Amino acid sequence: QRAAPQSAVGCAVGCAPPVMSGIAAVPVPGLTAWHLQVPSLGLQVYTGDLLALTEVLFLDLVLCIPFRFIFGYAAFKLYRCADRGVAEAKLESSESAGALLLPYLYLQELKPLLAMGIGAAWAAHPFVLAMLLGSLRSRMSFFILAYSGVLSTFRWLELAASLGPKGFDATATTFALYFSMPAELQFEDGKLKFLSGERWRRALDLLLRLAFHSSIMLVALSVGKATRFQPFLEEIPAKLPFYGLPWSLPALYLQTVWVYCCLTLPMLYHRIMAALFGLETLVTMNAPLAQSTSVRDFWGRRWNLIVHNLMKRCFFVPFQHGGPVKKNIAGFVSFLMSGVFHEYMWLMLHLARPQGSRYSPGKVLVFFVIQYLATALQVILVKTTWLGRHGWGMMPTVLQTVVTTICVLPFGPLFLEGVHDMINESSLMPAIELL
């Protein structure tokens, strides 16, 4: 005799999960997540913690971007009011001109201190927001806050030292837009560069790229969840002698793919937002894992070009004039500051969730110093050896990419150890698993 279908109430108290078209939805205790089981394929799809993912998007789009716009606009007005006041006072021909000028002159004298104070406030604001928000569901949320601190601090430095792209500080609104958008807005002839009638085509192209990278992320998460992101290893590479090399290379590459997708996906949806408003933005990731032909090409032309441009404008360009020695110093300072702000971000993650954290101060700084030495060695080889001048260029591009990857990956544990717990936060992201 055919059994009657179970009621929803019965399922809610422990009966078999609801089945629709051969798919069983099994809730995960303690999370807003489900396992969508497909017995016919022997697979189940983990949806990810939907509430945690919503929290990440809320912090990024609803909190951090408007926060940076409002306070960036106000900080710009405050910082520039001294210059404007002096200019207006000098135009006054009345006897009150001196009295009008005096407070602005005092404010101008204090401008360096004002710039440093506002910069320190931008660097501290992620920690303040984290305390005000209290307990968050994922480490990724704290990562979003830390990245907000990095962007706002260095973009404020661009304003204070007049190092930003031409036109970024033309008006308070222009600066606030540039300052608040995670994607880097482009400028042309000192004005914001707009997409000329192709915003929908650009948005569709970026949406397709977002879907493509989402599929790569799903594969990386599925393999990572099945192997704890350390295939063929019993422990993370940072805890093994000689980082477990060469057997740890697959694990290091898998974790690097995760980091790449973790950065690329939000960068793409930020660019989609800008495209819908007709704003041109910088290409942020230029196929660094698939097309890099050297260590210098990887860091200088392909990996996280938003940060690359910030480091170049703030630290390389001001120090590069005066011969090869100063250029080398400028390059070293740029990599050093990259290490410093990564230490800042890793520290934020550690302080937010110290239990189980693997962060060790100084390691990610050492990683970027080593990368500077690798790029400097490449320059020396190009200038002094046949291999650098001609031999390397004769190699197939695919082989160049493989060799570049092998040169960078062995030092990966220095970078990856501080975010290992965020990478392994398997409850946050979707994945495909075997039943």
C-alpha positions as CSV (number, residue, x, y, z in Angstrom):
1,Q,0.0,0.0,0.0
2,R,1.3,3.5,-0.9
3,A,2.3,5.6,2.1
4,A,0.7,9.0,2.6
5,P,3.1,12.0,2.1
6,Q,4.6,13.4,5.2
7,S,3.6,16.9,6.4
8,A,5.9,19.8,6.6
9,V,5.4,19.8,10.4
10,G,6.5,16.2,10.6
11,C,9.7,16.9,8.6
12,A,10.5,19.8,10.9
13,V,10.7,17.6,13.9
14,G,13.1,15.1,12.5
15,C,11.5,13.1,9.7
16,A,13.1,12.7,6.3
17,P,14.0,15.9,4.6
18,P,11.7,17.3,1.9
19,V,12.4,15.9,-1.6
20,M,11.6,17.7,-4.8
21,S,12.4,16.1,-8.1
22,G,14.9,13.8,-6.6
23,I,16.7,16.6,-4.6
24,A,16.6,16.5,-0.8
25,A,17.1,19.7,1.1
26,V,18.8,19.0,4.5
27,P,19.2,21.9,6.8
28,V,22.5,22.4,8.6
29,P,22.1,22.8,12.4
30,G,23.1,26.2,13.7
31,L,23.5,27.8,10.2
32,T,21.2,29.3,7.6
33,A,22.5,26.7,5.2
34,W,21.3,23.5,3.5
35,H,22.7,20.4,1.8
36,L,20.9,19.8,-1.5
37,Q,21.4,16.1,-1.9
38,V,21.1,14.5,-5.3
39,P,21.3,10.7,-4.6
40,S,21.1,9.8,-8.3
41,L,24.4,11.6,-8.9
42,G,25.9,10.8,-5.6
43,L,26.5,14.5,-4.9
44,Q,25.2,17.1,-2.5
45,V,25.5,20.9,-3.0
46,Y,26.2,22.9,0.2
47,T,24.5,26.3,-0.2
48,G,26.9,28.2,2.1
49,D,25.7,30.2,5.2
50,L,23.3,32.5,3.5
51,L,23.1,34.8,6.6
52,A,26.9,35.1,6.7
53,L,27.1,35.8,3.0
54,T,24.4,38.5,3.4
55,E,26.4,40.0,6.3
56,V,29.5,40.3,4.1
57,L,27.6,42.0,1.3
58,F,25.9,44.3,3.8
59,L,29.2,45.4,5.3
60,D,30.7,46.0,1.9
61,L,27.9,47.7,0.0
62,V,25.6,49.2,2.6
63,L,28.0,50.1,5.4
64,C,31.6,50.6,4.2
65,I,31.0,52.3,0.8
66,P,28.5,54.9,2.1
67,F,30.6,55.4,5.2
68,R,33.7,56.2,3.2
69,F,31.7,58.5,0.9
70,I,30.1,60.6,3.7
71,F,33.1,60.9,5.8
72,G,35.5,61.2,2.8
73,Y,33.4,64.2,1.6
74,A,33.4,65.8,5.1
75,A,37.2,65.2,5.6
76,F,37.9,66.7,2.1
77,K,35.9,69.8,3.0
78,L,37.6,70.2,6.4
79,Y,41.1,69.7,4.9
80,R,40.6,72.1,2.0
81,C,38.7,74.8,4.0
82,A,42.0,76.5,5.0
83,D,43.2,76.9,1.4
84,R,39.7,78.2,0.4
85,G,39.6,80.6,3.4
86,V,43.0,82.1,2.7
87,A,42.1,82.6,-1.0
88,E,38.8,84.3,-0.1
89,A,40.4,86.5,2.5
90,K,43.1,87.7,0.2
91,L,40.3,88.9,-2.2
92,E,38.8,91.1,0.5
93,S,39.9,94.7,0.4
94,S,38.2,95.8,3.6
95,E,39.9,96.3,6.9
96,S,38.4,93.1,8.2
97,A,40.5,91.1,5.8
98,G,43.2,90.5,8.3
99,A,40.7,89.3,10.9
100,L,39.1,87.0,8.3
101,L,42.5,85.6,7.3
102,L,43.9,84.9,10.8
103,P,42.0,81.7,11.7
104,Y,42.6,80.2,8.3
105,L,46.4,80.9,8.6
106,Y,46.4,79.0,11.9
107,L,44.5,76.2,10.3
108,Q,47.1,76.1,7.4
109,E,49.9,75.8,9.9
110,L,48.1,72.8,11.4
111,K,47.4,71.1,8.1
112,P,50.2,68.5,8.4
113,L,48.9,67.5,11.8
114,L,45.3,67.5,10.5
115,A,46.4,65.3,7.6
116,M,48.1,62.8,9.9
117,G,45.2,62.8,12.3
118,I,42.6,62.1,9.6
119,G,44.9,59.4,8.1
120,A,45.2,57.7,11.5
121,A,41.4,57.9,11.9
122,W,41.0,56.1,8.6
123,A,43.4,53.4,9.6
124,A,41.6,52.9,13.0
125,H,38.0,53.0,11.7
126,P,37.8,49.2,10.9
127,F,38.7,48.4,14.5
128,V,36.1,50.9,15.8
129,L,33.4,49.5,13.5
130,A,34.3,46.0,14.6
131,M,33.9,46.9,18.2
132,L,30.6,48.6,17.5
133,L,29.2,45.8,15.5
134,G,30.2,43.2,18.0
135,S,30.3,39.5,17.0
136,L,30.2,38.8,13.3
137,R,29.5,35.5,11.7
138,S,32.6,35.1,9.6
139,R,36.2,36.2,9.3
140,M,35.5,37.4,5.8
141,S,33.4,40.2,7.3
142,F,36.5,41.4,9.3
143,F,38.5,41.1,6.1
144,I,36.1,43.5,4.4
145,L,36.5,46.0,7.2
146,A,40.3,45.7,7.1
147,Y,40.4,46.3,3.3
148,S,38.2,49.4,3.8
149,G,40.9,50.7,6.2
150,V,43.7,50.0,3.7
151,L,41.9,51.8,0.8
152,S,40.8,54.8,2.8
153,T,44.2,55.3,4.4
154,F,46.2,55.2,1.2
155,R,43.7,57.2,-0.8
156,W,43.8,59.9,1.9
157,L,47.5,59.9,1.7
158,E,47.1,60.5,-2.1
159,L,45.0,63.6,-1.2
160,A,47.3,64.9,1.5
161,A,50.5,64.5,-0.7
162,S,48.8,65.4,-4.0
163,L,49.7,62.0,-5.4
164,G,46.4,60.8,-6.8
165,P,45.4,60.6,-10.5
166,K,44.8,64.0,-12.2
167,G,41.4,65.3,-11.3
168,F,40.6,63.0,-8.4
169,D,40.4,66.0,-6.1
170,A,38.7,68.5,-8.4
171,T,35.6,68.7,-6.2
172,A,34.5,67.2,-2.9
173,T,32.0,65.0,-4.7
174,T,34.6,63.7,-7.2
175,F,37.0,62.9,-4.4
176,A,34.3,61.2,-2.3
177,L,33.4,59.0,-5.3
178,Y,37.0,58.0,-5.9
179,F,37.7,57.6,-2.2
180,S,34.6,55.4,-1.5
181,M,34.6,53.1,-4.5
182,P,36.6,49.9,-4.0
183,A,37.1,49.8,-7.8
184,E,39.5,52.4,-9.0
185,L,37.7,55.1,-11.0
186,Q,39.4,56.2,-14.2
187,F,40.1,59.8,-15.2
188,E,40.7,61.5,-18.5
189,D,41.9,65.1,-19.0
190,G,41.4,65.7,-15.3
191,K,37.7,64.5,-15.3
192,L,36.0,61.3,-14.5
193,K,36.0,59.0,-17.5
194,F,32.6,57.8,-18.5
195,L,31.6,54.9,-20.7
196,S,30.2,56.3,-23.9
197,G,26.9,54.6,-24.5
198,E,28.2,51.1,-23.7
199,R,27.4,50.7,-20.1
200,W,25.1,47.7,-20.6
201,R,27.6,45.9,-22.8
202,R,30.3,46.5,-20.2
203,A,28.0,45.4,-17.4
204,L,27.1,42.2,-19.3
205,D,30.8,41.4,-20.0
206,L,31.7,41.9,-16.3
207,L,28.7,39.8,-15.3
208,L,29.9,36.9,-17.5
209,R,33.4,37.3,-16.0
210,L,31.8,37.2,-12.5
211,A,30.0,33.9,-13.4
212,F,33.2,32.4,-14.8
213,H,35.2,33.2,-11.7
214,S,32.4,32.0,-9.5
215,S,32.6,28.6,-11.1
216,I,36.4,28.6,-10.5
217,M,35.7,29.5,-6.9
218,L,33.2,26.7,-6.6
219,V,35.7,24.2,-7.8
220,A,38.4,25.5,-5.5
221,L,36.0,25.4,-2.5
222,S,34.8,21.9,-3.3
223,V,38.3,20.5,-3.6
224,G,39.4,22.6,-0.6
225,K,36.5,21.4,1.6
226,A,37.2,17.8,0.8
227,T,41.0,18.1,1.6
228,R,41.0,20.9,4.2
229,F,42.8,22.9,1.6
230,Q,45.9,20.8,2.1
231,P,45.8,17.9,-0.5
232,F,48.4,15.2,0.0
233,L,49.4,16.8,3.4
234,E,48.7,16.0,7.0
235,E,49.4,19.5,8.2
236,I,49.4,23.0,6.7
237,P,52.6,23.8,4.8
238,A,53.7,26.5,7.3
239,K,54.0,23.8,10.0
240,L,56.1,21.4,8.0
241,P,59.9,21.3,7.6
242,F,60.9,23.3,4.6
243,Y,57.2,24.1,4.1
244,G,56.6,20.6,2.9
245,L,58.1,21.3,-0.4
246,P,57.8,20.1,-3.1
247,W,54.8,18.0,-2.0
248,S,53.0,21.1,-0.7
249,L,52.9,22.8,-4.1
250,P,49.4,21.6,-4.9
251,A,48.0,22.8,-1.6
252,L,49.7,26.2,-2.0
253,Y,48.4,26.6,-5.5
254,L,44.8,25.6,-4.4
255,Q,45.0,28.2,-1.6
256,T,46.4,30.8,-4.0
257,V,43.4,30.2,-6.4
258,W,41.1,30.7,-3.4
259,V,42.7,34.0,-2.6
260,Y,42.7,35.1,-6.2
261,C,38.9,34.3,-6.5
262,C,38.2,35.9,-3.1
263,L,39.7,39.2,-4.3
264,T,38.4,39.0,-7.9
265,L,34.7,38.3,-7.2
266,P,34.1,41.5,-5.2
267,M,36.3,43.5,-7.5
268,L,34.1,42.4,-10.4
269,Y,30.7,43.3,-8.8
270,H,32.2,46.6,-7.7
271,R,33.0,47.3,-11.4
272,I,29.5,46.2,-12.4
273,M,28.1,48.8,-10.0
274,A,30.3,51.5,-11.5
275,A,29.5,50.4,-15.1
276,L,25.7,50.7,-14.4
277,F,26.4,54.4,-13.5
278,G,28.4,54.8,-16.7
279,L,31.8,55.1,-14.8
280,E,35.0,53.6,-16.3
281,T,37.1,51.5,-13.9
282,L,40.5,49.9,-13.8
283,V,40.9,46.2,-14.7
284,T,41.9,44.9,-11.3
285,M,43.2,41.4,-12.0
286,N,44.9,40.7,-15.4
287,A,45.0,36.9,-15.5
288,P,47.9,36.7,-13.0
289,L,47.8,32.9,-12.5
290,A,47.3,32.1,-16.2
291,Q,49.4,34.6,-18.1
292,S,52.2,35.9,-15.9
293,T,55.5,35.7,-17.8
294,S,57.8,36.7,-14.9
295,V,57.8,37.7,-11.2
296,R,58.0,41.3,-12.2
297,D,55.1,40.9,-14.7
298,F,53.0,39.1,-12.0
299,W,53.3,41.9,-9.4
300,G,53.7,44.9,-11.8
301,R,51.0,44.2,-14.5
302,R,48.6,41.5,-13.3
303,W,48.0,41.0,-9.6
304,N,45.6,43.4,-7.8
305,L,46.3,46.5,-9.9
306,I,44.3,48.7,-7.5
307,V,46.9,48.1,-4.7
308,H,49.7,48.2,-7.3
309,N,48.7,51.7,-8.4
310,L,48.3,52.9,-4.8
311,M,51.8,51.7,-3.9
312,K,53.2,53.1,-7.2
313,R,51.7,56.6,-6.8
314,C,52.3,56.9,-3.0
315,F,55.8,55.3,-2.7
316,F,57.5,54.5,-6.0
317,V,56.9,57.7,-8.0
318,P,58.0,60.1,-5.2
319,F,61.3,58.3,-4.7
320,Q,62.2,57.1,-8.2
321,H,63.9,60.3,-9.5
322,G,67.7,60.4,-9.3
323,G,69.2,57.3,-10.9
324,P,69.0,53.5,-10.4
325,V,69.8,53.6,-6.7
326,K,66.8,55.7,-5.9
327,K,64.6,53.6,-8.2
328,N,65.7,50.5,-6.3
329,I,64.9,52.2,-3.0
330,A,61.5,53.2,-4.4
331,G,60.8,49.7,-5.4
332,F,61.9,48.3,-2.0
333,V,59.7,50.9,-0.2
334,S,56.7,49.9,-2.3
335,F,57.0,46.2,-1.5
336,L,57.8,47.0,2.1
337,M,54.6,49.1,2.5
338,S,52.6,46.2,0.8
339,G,53.9,44.0,3.5
340,V,53.0,46.6,6.2
341,F,49.4,46.9,5.2
342,H,49.0,43.1,4.8
343,E,50.4,42.8,8.4
344,Y,47.7,45.4,9.4
345,M,45.0,43.3,7.7
346,W,46.2,40.0,9.1
347,L,46.4,41.6,12.6
348,M,42.8,42.7,12.2
349,L,41.7,39.1,11.5
350,H,43.7,37.8,14.4
351,L,42.3,40.3,16.9
352,A,38.8,39.7,15.7
353,R,39.0,35.9,16.1
354,P,42.1,35.1,18.2
355,Q,40.9,31.6,18.9
356,G,42.6,29.2,16.5
357,S,44.4,32.0,14.7
358,R,47.7,31.1,13.0
359,Y,48.9,34.7,12.5
360,S,52.6,35.2,13.2
361,P,53.7,38.9,13.1
362,G,56.3,39.7,10.5
363,K,55.9,36.7,8.2
364,V,53.8,38.4,5.5
365,L,56.2,41.4,5.6
366,V,59.1,39.0,4.9
367,F,57.1,37.5,2.0
368,F,57.0,40.9,0.3
369,V,60.6,41.7,0.9
370,I,61.5,38.3,-0.7
371,Q,59.3,39.3,-3.7
372,Y,61.2,42.6,-4.0
373,L,64.4,40.6,-4.1
374,A,63.0,38.3,-6.7
375,T,62.0,41.2,-9.0
376,A,65.4,42.9,-8.4
377,L,67.2,39.6,-9.3
378,Q,65.1,39.5,-12.5
379,V,66.3,43.0,-13.5
380,I,69.9,42.1,-12.8
381,L,69.6,38.9,-14.9
382,V,68.0,40.9,-17.8
383,K,70.9,43.4,-17.8
384,T,73.8,41.0,-17.3
385,T,73.0,37.5,-18.8
386,W,72.0,36.1,-22.1
387,L,69.3,34.1,-20.4
388,G,67.7,37.3,-19.1
389,R,68.1,39.3,-22.3
390,H,67.2,36.6,-24.9
391,G,66.8,33.1,-23.5
392,W,63.7,33.8,-21.3
393,G,61.9,35.4,-24.2
394,M,62.5,32.4,-26.4
395,M,60.6,30.1,-24.0
396,P,56.9,29.4,-24.7
397,T,54.6,31.7,-22.7
398,V,53.0,28.7,-20.9
399,L,56.5,27.6,-19.7
400,Q,57.2,31.1,-18.5
401,T,54.0,31.1,-16.5
402,V,54.8,27.7,-15.0
403,V,58.3,28.8,-14.0
404,T,57.0,32.1,-12.5
405,T,54.5,30.1,-10.5
406,I,57.1,27.8,-9.2
407,C,59.3,30.8,-8.2
408,V,56.5,32.5,-6.2
409,L,54.7,29.5,-4.6
410,P,57.4,28.2,-2.3
411,F,57.2,31.4,-0.3
412,G,53.4,31.3,-0.2
413,P,53.2,29.9,3.4
414,L,54.6,33.2,4.7
415,F,51.6,35.0,3.1
416,L,48.9,32.3,3.5
417,E,49.4,31.3,7.1
418,G,47.8,34.5,8.5
419,V,44.6,33.8,6.5
420,H,44.5,30.1,6.8
421,D,41.6,30.1,9.2
422,M,39.6,32.3,6.8
423,I,40.4,30.0,3.9
424,N,39.2,27.1,5.9
425,E,36.0,28.8,7.1
426,S,34.1,26.1,5.2
427,S,30.7,27.0,6.6
428,L,30.6,30.3,4.7
429,M,31.0,29.4,1.1
430,P,29.1,27.0,-1.2
431,A,30.7,23.7,-2.3
432,I,29.9,20.5,-4.1
433,E,30.5,17.3,-2.0
434,L,30.3,13.6,-2.5
435,L,27.5,11.8,-0.6
